[in-house]
Amino acid sequence: MNKIYLIPMTLGDTEIDKVIPRYVQNICKETKIFIVENIRTTRRYLKQIDKNIDIDTLTFFELNKHTNLNDINSYLNKIKEGNIGIISEAGCPGIADPGADIVSIAHEKGIPVIPLVGPSSILMVVMASGFNGQSFAFNGYIPIKSNERIKRIKELESISKHHNQTQVFIEAPYRNISIFNDIIKSCTKNTLLCIGCNISTESEYIKTKTIGEWKKVDPNFMNKIPTIFAIYSR
């Protein structure tokens, strides 16, 4: 039976061989049908894997926040013609991206779903943070309005303290500095904050400090670059 492959991609300008296993690259070369978050990015990614891939012979369906979920069934009907690859802008499909909708429907239809190994900025920050890796929660995007965001940050700090649980969240890169400032204002000085930027790239930055220590740091280093935040209160 044909399968759905959850195909990871690079998180930035990184050499393919450094982060994408060779067997995953081979599956990409063999797959002819793709459901992707961004067709242009995917075409470029496939060419990086193998410049000899004939892009014009491939079928692409776009899946993002604008996609009508009723269209997903028609995408999955293509499984009769061969394996389908799902590729996300987030690195690993189904984690903080709309690929989860496809996977859910695939399970309902009895289609085998195969996750493939690749970089996940969320897991990599948890790994490198020094925080509790046995109990952690990814909270996605937290509120945009400062007063609501501060309230949410305080809630996450409280949950972390009472449940010994690492709390992970993200923000649009152009709001990194404003969320950093709200974290500094919201959390107690001994709460730990890990900041991970440009994960798995040559310019990767991952640091863990107390809130008190972060207050002495100029946050412009994270301005407008992909960043993961994790807090841990003991």
ChimeraX commands (.cxc) that place a marker at each C-alpha (Angstrom):
marker #1 position 0.00,0.00,0.00 radius 0.5
marker #1 position 1.24,3.49,-0.81 radius 0.5
marker #1 position 2.27,5.66,2.11 radius 0.5
marker #1 position 2.40,9.25,3.29 radius 0.5
marker #1 position 5.91,10.36,4.20 radius 0.5
marker #1 position 6.39,13.29,6.61 radius 0.5
marker #1 position 9.51,14.82,5.10 radius 0.5
marker #1 position 11.69,17.22,7.13 radius 0.5
marker #1 position 13.47,20.14,5.53 radius 0.5
marker #1 position 16.30,22.43,6.55 radius 0.5
marker #1 position 15.51,25.27,8.96 radius 0.5
marker #1 position 17.73,27.77,7.20 radius 0.5
marker #1 position 20.71,28.12,4.92 radius 0.5
marker #1 position 22.32,24.83,5.92 radius 0.5
marker #1 position 24.04,22.14,3.90 radius 0.5
marker #1 position 21.53,19.37,3.18 radius 0.5
marker #1 position 23.88,16.55,4.18 radius 0.5
marker #1 position 24.46,18.09,7.63 radius 0.5
marker #1 position 20.83,17.83,8.73 radius 0.5
marker #1 position 18.88,15.60,6.31 radius 0.5
marker #1 position 19.79,11.87,6.34 radius 0.5
marker #1 position 20.65,10.30,2.99 radius 0.5
marker #1 position 17.74,7.84,3.11 radius 0.5
marker #1 position 15.33,10.78,3.51 radius 0.5
marker #1 position 16.91,12.43,0.48 radius 0.5
marker #1 position 16.41,9.20,-1.49 radius 0.5
marker #1 position 12.72,9.11,-0.57 radius 0.5
marker #1 position 12.42,12.69,-1.84 radius 0.5
marker #1 position 13.96,11.66,-5.16 radius 0.5
marker #1 position 11.54,8.76,-5.53 radius 0.5
marker #1 position 8.37,10.64,-4.55 radius 0.5
marker #1 position 6.30,12.27,-7.29 radius 0.5
marker #1 position 3.39,13.75,-5.34 radius 0.5
marker #1 position 3.82,16.39,-2.63 radius 0.5
marker #1 position 1.54,18.28,-0.27 radius 0.5
marker #1 position 3.49,21.33,0.86 radius 0.5
marker #1 position 3.18,24.56,2.76 radius 0.5
marker #1 position 4.99,26.57,0.08 radius 0.5
marker #1 position 5.48,25.24,-3.45 radius 0.5
marker #1 position 8.31,27.60,-4.40 radius 0.5
marker #1 position 10.35,26.75,-1.28 radius 0.5
marker #1 position 9.77,23.03,-1.82 radius 0.5
marker #1 position 10.89,23.14,-5.43 radius 0.5
marker #1 position 14.11,24.86,-4.36 radius 0.5
marker #1 position 14.62,22.33,-1.55 radius 0.5
marker #1 position 14.22,19.37,-3.90 radius 0.5
marker #1 position 16.74,20.88,-6.31 radius 0.5
marker #1 position 19.20,21.23,-3.44 radius 0.5
marker #1 position 18.79,17.52,-2.73 radius 0.5
marker #1 position 19.38,16.59,-6.36 radius 0.5
marker #1 position 19.70,19.10,-9.19 radius 0.5
marker #1 position 18.70,16.35,-11.64 radius 0.5
marker #1 position 15.16,16.05,-10.22 radius 0.5
marker #1 position 12.73,17.01,-12.98 radius 0.5
marker #1 position 10.45,19.37,-11.09 radius 0.5
marker #1 position 8.01,19.64,-13.99 radius 0.5
marker #1 position 7.09,15.95,-13.68 radius 0.5
marker #1 position 6.02,16.36,-10.03 radius 0.5
marker #1 position 2.58,17.14,-8.64 radius 0.5
marker #1 position 2.29,19.75,-5.86 radius 0.5
marker #1 position -0.66,20.64,-3.67 radius 0.5
marker #1 position -0.44,23.61,-1.34 radius 0.5
marker #1 position -1.53,23.28,2.28 radius 0.5
marker #1 position -1.41,26.34,4.51 radius 0.5
marker #1 position -3.68,28.48,6.69 radius 0.5
marker #1 position -5.63,29.56,3.59 radius 0.5
marker #1 position -6.40,26.00,2.39 radius 0.5
marker #1 position -10.00,24.83,2.53 radius 0.5
marker #1 position -9.94,21.63,4.58 radius 0.5
marker #1 position -12.56,20.17,2.24 radius 0.5
marker #1 position -9.87,20.07,-0.45 radius 0.5
marker #1 position -7.67,17.74,1.57 radius 0.5
marker #1 position -9.69,14.67,0.58 radius 0.5
marker #1 position -8.99,15.36,-3.08 radius 0.5
marker #1 position -5.28,15.68,-2.29 radius 0.5
marker #1 position -5.26,12.30,-0.56 radius 0.5
marker #1 position -7.04,10.62,-3.47 radius 0.5
marker #1 position -3.68,10.84,-5.25 radius 0.5
marker #1 position -2.40,8.10,-2.92 radius 0.5
marker #1 position -3.73,5.65,-5.53 radius 0.5
marker #1 position -1.02,6.88,-7.91 radius 0.5
marker #1 position 1.94,6.62,-5.53 radius 0.5
marker #1 position 3.46,7.70,-2.25 radius 0.5
marker #1 position 2.78,11.24,-1.07 radius 0.5
marker #1 position 5.35,13.46,0.65 radius 0.5
marker #1 position 4.34,16.21,3.07 radius 0.5
marker #1 position 6.84,19.04,3.46 radius 0.5
marker #1 position 6.51,21.87,5.97 radius 0.5
marker #1 position 8.17,25.25,6.31 radius 0.5
marker #1 position 8.50,24.48,10.04 radius 0.5
marker #1 position 11.12,21.77,9.56 radius 0.5
marker #1 position 9.12,18.74,10.67 radius 0.5
marker #1 position 5.58,18.34,9.26 radius 0.5
marker #1 position 2.78,18.16,11.79 radius 0.5
marker #1 position 4.70,20.09,14.45 radius 0.5
marker #1 position 3.50,23.69,14.60 radius 0.5
marker #1 position 2.23,23.53,11.04 radius 0.5
marker #1 position -0.97,22.62,9.14 radius 0.5
marker #1 position 0.38,19.22,8.05 radius 0.5
marker #1 position -1.33,17.74,11.11 radius 0.5
marker #1 position -4.69,18.12,9.34 radius 0.5
marker #1 position -3.54,15.87,6.49 radius 0.5
marker #1 position -2.12,13.29,8.91 radius 0.5
marker #1 position -5.37,13.14,10.89 radius 0.5
marker #1 position -7.44,12.47,7.78 radius 0.5
marker #1 position -4.89,9.95,6.52 radius 0.5
marker #1 position -5.32,7.92,9.71 radius 0.5
marker #1 position -9.09,8.01,9.27 radius 0.5
marker #1 position -8.65,6.62,5.76 radius 0.5
marker #1 position -6.23,3.91,6.91 radius 0.5
marker #1 position -3.28,5.32,4.94 radius 0.5
marker #1 position 0.10,4.47,6.51 radius 0.5
marker #1 position 1.91,7.57,7.82 radius 0.5
marker #1 position 5.72,7.43,8.05 radius 0.5
marker #1 position 7.56,10.20,9.98 radius 0.5
marker #1 position 11.12,10.77,8.80 radius 0.5
marker #1 position 14.09,12.03,10.81 radius 0.5
marker #1 position 15.09,15.68,10.51 radius 0.5
marker #1 position 15.65,18.91,12.45 radius 0.5
marker #1 position 12.96,20.12,14.86 radius 0.5
marker #1 position 13.85,23.46,16.40 radius 0.5
marker #1 position 11.41,22.85,19.25 radius 0.5
marker #1 position 12.98,19.57,20.34 radius 0.5
marker #1 position 16.52,20.83,19.73 radius 0.5
marker #1 position 16.00,23.78,22.07 radius 0.5
marker #1 position 14.58,21.49,24.77 radius 0.5
marker #1 position 17.61,19.22,24.32 radius 0.5
marker #1 position 20.07,22.10,24.62 radius 0.5
marker #1 position 18.30,24.08,27.34 radius 0.5
marker #1 position 19.23,22.02,30.37 radius 0.5
marker #1 position 15.55,22.08,31.39 radius 0.5
marker #1 position 13.25,19.15,32.19 radius 0.5
marker #1 position 13.16,17.02,29.05 radius 0.5
marker #1 position 10.80,14.43,30.54 radius 0.5
marker #1 position 7.94,16.90,30.90 radius 0.5
marker #1 position 7.62,19.84,28.54 radius 0.5
marker #1 position 4.86,21.64,26.66 radius 0.5
marker #1 position 4.95,23.46,23.35 radius 0.5
marker #1 position 2.50,26.37,23.52 radius 0.5
marker #1 position 2.82,27.68,19.97 radius 0.5
marker #1 position 2.28,31.42,19.61 radius 0.5
marker #1 position 1.24,33.33,22.71 radius 0.5
marker #1 position -0.97,36.49,22.59 radius 0.5
marker #1 position 0.19,39.50,20.59 radius 0.5
marker #1 position -1.22,42.24,22.86 radius 0.5
marker #1 position 1.28,43.03,25.59 radius 0.5
marker #1 position -1.13,42.89,28.53 radius 0.5
marker #1 position -2.53,39.53,27.41 radius 0.5
marker #1 position 0.94,38.22,26.64 radius 0.5
marker #1 position 2.28,39.19,30.06 radius 0.5
marker #1 position -0.65,37.40,31.68 radius 0.5
marker #1 position 0.06,34.28,29.61 radius 0.5
marker #1 position 3.80,34.35,30.38 radius 0.5
marker #1 position 3.05,34.52,34.10 radius 0.5
marker #1 position 0.67,31.56,33.72 radius 0.5
marker #1 position 3.35,29.52,31.95 radius 0.5
marker #1 position 5.91,30.38,34.61 radius 0.5
marker #1 position 3.45,29.25,37.30 radius 0.5
marker #1 position 2.71,25.99,35.46 radius 0.5
marker #1 position 6.43,25.34,35.07 radius 0.5
marker #1 position 7.04,25.87,38.79 radius 0.5
marker #1 position 4.12,23.79,40.05 radius 0.5
marker #1 position 4.46,20.92,37.58 radius 0.5
marker #1 position 8.24,20.96,37.05 radius 0.5
marker #1 position 7.50,21.35,33.33 radius 0.5
marker #1 position 9.47,23.16,30.63 radius 0.5
marker #1 position 7.32,25.69,28.73 radius 0.5
marker #1 position 8.22,26.36,25.09 radius 0.5
marker #1 position 6.75,28.97,22.75 radius 0.5
marker #1 position 7.52,30.95,19.60 radius 0.5
marker #1 position 6.82,34.32,18.07 radius 0.5
marker #1 position 7.00,35.91,14.65 radius 0.5
marker #1 position 10.65,37.01,14.24 radius 0.5
marker #1 position 9.81,40.71,13.99 radius 0.5
marker #1 position 8.21,40.53,17.46 radius 0.5
marker #1 position 11.12,38.74,19.16 radius 0.5
marker #1 position 12.37,41.79,21.03 radius 0.5
marker #1 position 8.94,42.80,22.30 radius 0.5
marker #1 position 8.25,39.29,23.63 radius 0.5
marker #1 position 11.72,39.20,25.21 radius 0.5
marker #1 position 10.97,42.46,27.01 radius 0.5
marker #1 position 7.64,41.11,28.25 radius 0.5
marker #1 position 9.30,37.91,29.53 radius 0.5
marker #1 position 11.85,40.01,31.43 radius 0.5
marker #1 position 9.06,42.12,32.96 radius 0.5
marker #1 position 6.83,39.14,33.79 radius 0.5
marker #1 position 9.09,36.48,35.30 radius 0.5
marker #1 position 10.96,36.37,38.58 radius 0.5
marker #1 position 14.72,36.94,38.49 radius 0.5
marker #1 position 15.60,33.28,39.22 radius 0.5
marker #1 position 13.38,31.79,36.51 radius 0.5
marker #1 position 15.47,30.32,33.70 radius 0.5
marker #1 position 15.02,31.40,30.08 radius 0.5
marker #1 position 16.55,29.59,27.10 radius 0.5
marker #1 position 16.66,31.41,23.77 radius 0.5
marker #1 position 17.43,29.48,20.58 radius 0.5
marker #1 position 17.96,31.31,17.29 radius 0.5
marker #1 position 18.63,30.03,13.77 radius 0.5
marker #1 position 18.61,26.44,15.02 radius 0.5
marker #1 position 20.80,23.98,13.03 radius 0.5
marker #1 position 22.39,26.73,10.90 radius 0.5
marker #1 position 25.95,28.07,10.92 radius 0.5
marker #1 position 24.77,31.08,12.96 radius 0.5
marker #1 position 22.95,28.97,15.59 radius 0.5
marker #1 position 22.65,30.64,19.00 radius 0.5
marker #1 position 21.39,28.80,22.11 radius 0.5
marker #1 position 21.85,30.25,25.59 radius 0.5
marker #1 position 20.26,29.59,28.98 radius 0.5
marker #1 position 20.39,32.27,31.66 radius 0.5
marker #1 position 18.30,33.44,34.58 radius 0.5
marker #1 position 15.93,36.33,34.00 radius 0.5
marker #1 position 18.22,38.44,36.16 radius 0.5
marker #1 position 21.13,37.65,33.84 radius 0.5
marker #1 position 19.12,38.24,30.67 radius 0.5
marker #1 position 18.27,41.75,31.89 radius 0.5
marker #1 position 21.89,42.69,31.21 radius 0.5
marker #1 position 21.77,41.42,27.59 radius 0.5
marker #1 position 20.97,43.56,24.55 radius 0.5
marker #1 position 18.21,41.60,22.74 radius 0.5
marker #1 position 18.99,42.97,19.27 radius 0.5
marker #1 position 20.91,39.76,18.46 radius 0.5
marker #1 position 17.54,38.04,17.91 radius 0.5
marker #1 position 15.88,40.79,15.91 radius 0.5
marker #1 position 13.90,39.37,12.97 radius 0.5
marker #1 position 15.43,35.88,13.03 radius 0.5
marker #1 position 13.65,32.55,13.78 radius 0.5
marker #1 position 13.68,32.09,17.55 radius 0.5
marker #1 position 12.38,29.61,20.14 radius 0.5
marker #1 position 11.80,30.60,23.77 radius 0.5
marker #1 position 11.71,28.20,26.73 radius 0.5
marker #1 position 11.14,29.03,30.39 radius 0.5
marker #1 position 11.72,26.85,33.42 radius 0.5
marker #1 position 10.93,27.78,37.00 radius 0.5
marker #1 position 12.10,25.48,39.80 radius 0.5
marker link #1:1,2 radius 0.2
marker link #1:2,3 radius 0.2
marker link #1:3,4 radius 0.2
marker link #1:4,5 radius 0.2
marker link #1:5,6 radius 0.2
marker link #1:6,7 radius 0.2
marker link #1:7,8 radius 0.2
marker link #1:8,9 radius 0.2
marker link #1:9,10 radius 0.2
marker link #1:10,11 radius 0.2
marker link #1:11,12 radius 0.2
marker link #1:12,13 radius 0.2
marker link #1:13,14 radius 0.2
marker link #1:14,15 radius 0.2
marker link #1:15,16 radius 0.2
marker link #1:16,17 radius 0.2
marker link #1:17,18 radius 0.2
marker link #1:18,19 radius 0.2
marker link #1:19,20 radius 0.2
marker link #1:20,21 radius 0.2
marker link #1:21,22 radius 0.2
marker link #1:22,23 radius 0.2
marker link #1:23,24 radius 0.2
marker link #1:24,25 radius 0.2
marker link #1:25,26 radius 0.2
marker link #1:26,27 radius 0.2
marker link #1:27,28 radius 0.2
marker link #1:28,29 radius 0.2
marker link #1:29,30 radius 0.2
marker link #1:30,31 radius 0.2
marker link #1:31,32 radius 0.2
marker link #1:32,33 radius 0.2
marker link #1:33,34 radius 0.2
marker link #1:34,35 radius 0.2
marker link #1:35,36 radius 0.2
marker link #1:36,37 radius 0.2
marker link #1:37,38 radius 0.2
marker link #1:38,39 radius 0.2
marker link #1:39,40 radius 0.2
marker link #1:40,41 radius 0.2
marker link #1:41,42 radius 0.2
marker link #1:42,43 radius 0.2
marker link #1:43,44 radius 0.2
marker link #1:44,45 radius 0.2
marker link #1:45,46 radius 0.2
marker link #1:46,47 radius 0.2
marker link #1:47,48 radius 0.2
marker link #1:48,49 radius 0.2
marker link #1:49,50 radius 0.2
marker link #1:50,51 radius 0.2
marker link #1:51,52 radius 0.2
marker link #1:52,53 radius 0.2
marker link #1:53,54 radius 0.2
marker link #1:54,55 radius 0.2
marker link #1:55,56 radius 0.2
marker link #1:56,57 radius 0.2
marker link #1:57,58 radius 0.2
marker link #1:58,59 radius 0.2
marker link #1:59,60 radius 0.2
marker link #1:60,61 radius 0.2
marker link #1:61,62 radius 0.2
marker link #1:62,63 radius 0.2
marker link #1:63,64 radius 0.2
marker link #1:64,65 radius 0.2
marker link #1:65,66 radius 0.2
marker link #1:66,67 radius 0.2
marker link #1:67,68 radius 0.2
marker link #1:68,69 radius 0.2
marker link #1:69,70 radius 0.2
marker link #1:70,71 radius 0.2
marker link #1:71,72 radius 0.2
marker link #1:72,73 radius 0.2
marker link #1:73,74 radius 0.2
marker link #1:74,75 radius 0.2
marker link #1:75,76 radius 0.2
marker link #1:76,77 radius 0.2
marker link #1:77,78 radius 0.2
marker link #1:78,79 radius 0.2
marker link #1:79,80 radius 0.2
marker link #1:80,81 radius 0.2
marker link #1:81,82 radius 0.2
marker link #1:82,83 radius 0.2
marker link #1:83,84 radius 0.2
marker link #1:84,85 radius 0.2
marker link #1:85,86 radius 0.2
marker link #1:86,87 radius 0.2
marker link #1:87,88 radius 0.2
marker link #1:88,89 radius 0.2
marker link #1:89,90 radius 0.2
marker link #1:90,91 radius 0.2
marker link #1:91,92 radius 0.2
marker link #1:92,93 radius 0.2
marker link #1:93,94 radius 0.2
marker link #1:94,95 radius 0.2
marker link #1:95,96 radius 0.2
marker link #1:96,97 radius 0.2
marker link #1:97,98 radius 0.2
marker link #1:98,99 radius 0.2
marker link #1:99,100 radius 0.2
marker link #1:100,101 radius 0.2
marker link #1:101,102 radius 0.2
marker link #1:102,103 radius 0.2
marker link #1:103,104 radius 0.2
marker link #1:104,105 radius 0.2
marker link #1:105,106 radius 0.2
marker link #1:106,107 radius 0.2
marker link #1:107,108 radius 0.2
marker link #1:108,109 radius 0.2
marker link #1:109,110 radius 0.2
marker link #1:110,111 radius 0.2
marker link #1:111,112 radius 0.2
marker link #1:112,113 radius 0.2
marker link #1:113,114 radius 0.2
marker link #1:114,115 radius 0.2
marker link #1:115,116 radius 0.2
marker link #1:116,117 radius 0.2
marker link #1:117,118 radius 0.2
marker link #1:118,119 radius 0.2
marker link #1:119,120 radius 0.2
marker link #1:120,121 radius 0.2
marker link #1:121,122 radius 0.2
marker link #1:122,123 radius 0.2
marker link #1:123,124 radius 0.2
marker link #1:124,125 radius 0.2
marker link #1:125,126 radius 0.2
marker link #1:126,127 radius 0.2
marker link #1:127,128 radius 0.2
marker link #1:128,129 radius 0.2
marker link #1:129,130 radius 0.2
marker link #1:130,131 radius 0.2
marker link #1:131,132 radius 0.2
marker link #1:132,133 radius 0.2
marker link #1:133,134 radius 0.2
marker link #1:134,135 radius 0.2
marker link #1:135,136 radius 0.2
marker link #1:136,137 radius 0.2
marker link #1:137,138 radius 0.2
marker link #1:138,139 radius 0.2
marker link #1:139,140 radius 0.2
marker link #1:140,141 radius 0.2
marker link #1:141,142 radius 0.2
marker link #1:142,143 radius 0.2
marker link #1:143,144 radius 0.2
marker link #1:144,145 radius 0.2
marker link #1:145,146 radius 0.2
marker link #1:146,147 radius 0.2
marker link #1:147,148 radius 0.2
marker link #1:148,149 radius 0.2
marker link #1:149,150 radius 0.2
marker link #1:150,151 radius 0.2
marker link #1:151,152 radius 0.2
marker link #1:152,153 radius 0.2
marker link #1:153,154 radius 0.2
marker link #1:154,155 radius 0.2
marker link #1:155,156 radius 0.2
marker link #1:156,157 radius 0.2
marker link #1:157,158 radius 0.2
marker link #1:158,159 radius 0.2
marker link #1:159,160 radius 0.2
marker link #1:160,161 radius 0.2
marker link #1:161,162 radius 0.2
marker link #1:162,163 radius 0.2
marker link #1:163,164 radius 0.2
marker link #1:164,165 radius 0.2
marker link #1:165,166 radius 0.2
marker link #1:166,167 radius 0.2
marker link #1:167,168 radius 0.2
marker link #1:168,169 radius 0.2
marker link #1:169,170 radius 0.2
marker link #1:170,171 radius 0.2
marker link #1:171,172 radius 0.2
marker link #1:172,173 radius 0.2
marker link #1:173,174 radius 0.2
marker link #1:174,175 radius 0.2
marker link #1:175,176 radius 0.2
marker link #1:176,177 radius 0.2
marker link #1:177,178 radius 0.2
marker link #1:178,179 radius 0.2
marker link #1:179,180 radius 0.2
marker link #1:180,181 radius 0.2
marker link #1:181,182 radius 0.2
marker link #1:182,183 radius 0.2
marker link #1:183,184 radius 0.2
marker link #1:184,185 radius 0.2
marker link #1:185,186 radius 0.2
marker link #1:186,187 radius 0.2
marker link #1:187,188 radius 0.2
marker link #1:188,189 radius 0.2
marker link #1:189,190 radius 0.2
marker link #1:190,191 radius 0.2
marker link #1:191,192 radius 0.2
marker link #1:192,193 radius 0.2
marker link #1:193,194 radius 0.2
marker link #1:194,195 radius 0.2
marker link #1:195,196 radius 0.2
marker link #1:196,197 radius 0.2
marker link #1:197,198 radius 0.2
marker link #1:198,199 radius 0.2
marker link #1:199,200 radius 0.2
marker link #1:200,201 radius 0.2
marker link #1:201,202 radius 0.2
marker link #1:202,203 radius 0.2
marker link #1:203,204 radius 0.2
marker link #1:204,205 radius 0.2
marker link #1:205,206 radius 0.2
marker link #1:206,207 radius 0.2
marker link #1:207,208 radius 0.2
marker link #1:208,209 radius 0.2
marker link #1:209,210 radius 0.2
marker link #1:210,211 radius 0.2
marker link #1:211,212 radius 0.2
marker link #1:212,213 radius 0.2
marker link #1:213,214 radius 0.2
marker link #1:214,215 radius 0.2
marker link #1:215,216 radius 0.2
marker link #1:216,217 radius 0.2
marker link #1:217,218 radius 0.2
marker link #1:218,219 radius 0.2
marker link #1:219,220 radius 0.2
marker link #1:220,221 radius 0.2
marker link #1:221,222 radius 0.2
marker link #1:222,223 radius 0.2
marker link #1:223,224 radius 0.2
marker link #1:224,225 radius 0.2
marker link #1:225,226 radius 0.2
marker link #1:226,227 radius 0.2
marker link #1:227,228 radius 0.2
marker link #1:228,229 radius 0.2
marker link #1:229,230 radius 0.2
marker link #1:230,231 radius 0.2
marker link #1:231,232 radius 0.2
marker link #1:232,233 radius 0.2
marker link #1:233,234 radius 0.2
view
